[in-house]
Amino acid sequence: MSAANETNDTAAVKARAAAWLEQRDRANWNSADQAALDTWLAQSLSHSIAFWRLDAAWERTERLAALRSSDAVITDAPRAKRRRPFYSVIASAFALLCVIGVANRNYVLGSTERVYATPVGGHKIVTLNDGSQIELNTDTQLRADVDSRGRLVSLDRGEAYFEIKHDVTHPFVVMAGNHRIVDLGTKFLIRRDGRRLRVSLMEGRVQFDATDNMAKPVSIEMNPGDVVVAENDHVSAARKTPAALASELGWEHGVVVFDNTTLADAAVEFNRYGGRKLVIADASIGHMKIDGTFQTGNVGAFADAVQDALGLHLINHPGEVIISR
Amino acid sequence: MADIPDNNRETDARAVKPAELRAWFIHEVLPMEAALTQYLHHNWRNPNDVEDLLQDVYVRVCEAALRQRPDSVKSFVFATARNLLIDRVRREHVIPIEAVLDLDSLGIAVDEPGPDRNVMAREELQRLQSALDRLPPRCREVVVLRRIEGMQRRAIALRMGITEATVAEHLANGVSALADILYGEPADFRRKP
């Protein structure tokens, strides 16, 4: 046994550990992958140690997210910096054209626009003139302008599921701010929270033109299973399984489905539907993961499950439930 | 129970449980990596062996902790490193044994708290940022887009005009390099010899 060989072995184990960590960070990581990783980790203490070490470093870098809003790090990259002004001009011009387009329809040609809205905790199904259906989730407002000239829906806030009757001559366009989703015959879900827009495609095809706040407008043709998120100045895309997508539509049946969801995200999700407010008292428990299907209105049942499954402490107040260690 | 020797039963009660080993390693052992790396470099002629020696120390320390929790982790880690070097010297007849016995003259303060124990959040952020800045530019950009901007691989690939496989490669290399910088190098450069 030579020293050189051993060094290679350690280097190989570390490289494998890094590859595992990278894979685990992917959106499509599933329980079979986790089982394979667990098997590899169990093979030797050396495997476990190499992985723990990298995982600890990776977790530490989570703090870097604090830099997100300040934009301090990203603008260090000189390429991005030079690019920005040029594309900003195009983005602004594009945005302006969209505004003019919308204004024309509404004020010059005369509008047939109708407003649909749900309160917090509400749920409504709307059938449009063309037979398309839109299902509105909690705290949602949209404006639909559908007639012989065209089909335009503006999502002002909240979340809506679209089942569109296909019509080649009248493309169905959804605007969310200046982001634009053009349907090519399809079922899709759009959620708008402030500057974040999330589009999930269940069936068919859509084209998503992300424009708001973008240094450069990004156009993505989505296929079934694709989930695209536009947030601030970037766009991310992931491919989800049919089951994962179906769980996003749990609210159609009055439930939320959590699958390896962090407690922090789950609380945000629950709080969308009103009722007693869930408060995570301790940031360190926000990363804990939970699974399960819960009724959207039943905060108590969810809090009890969290208490049991994660061994956390509940403080019940009239208007809120505080979860702590 | 009859077939379990008495001494095993005694040590079991004080052992680090397998489920706790990850946390114990990360919090108690890993913060010593910079000092341990320095120790190994001082006491072993071939720097190319240090990565392997370090990993061996970790494995030995964790194996021992599963049998019995050491009273002082720091003393135990350095004693393990020293024993490992002695074993290697005996086996490979490479360097004189005296060189590895002289722990005290190295100025490694065994009782000093680990460098990462009481770091303020702001210092930690500065340290992370300076570690990030030492990655190769493209690698750094990928890590920033994934870790700070929260972008998925496909979006990063589209934005940078590279394949998703290359994004994955940059991420794997990035996390390895960050671990080496964050754990393998002294937190405070003033402490450097």
Interface residues (C-beta under 8 A of the other chain):
Chain A: A3 A4 E6 T7 D9 T10 A11 V13 K14 A15 A18 A19 L21 E22 Q23 D25 R26 A27 L45 S46 S48 I49 A50 W52 R53 L54 A56 A57 W58 R60 T61 E62 R63 L64 A65 A66 L67 R68 V73 I74 D76 A77 V218 E231 H234 V235 S236 A237 A238
Chain B: L21 R22 F25 I26 L30 N46 N48 D49 E51 D52 Q55 Y58 V59 C62 E63 E92 A121 E124 L125 L128 Q129 L132 D133 P137 R140 E141 V143 V144 L145 R146 R147 I148 E149 G150 M151 Q152 R153 R154 A155 L158 R159 A168 L171 A172 N173 V175 S176 L178 A179 L182 Y183
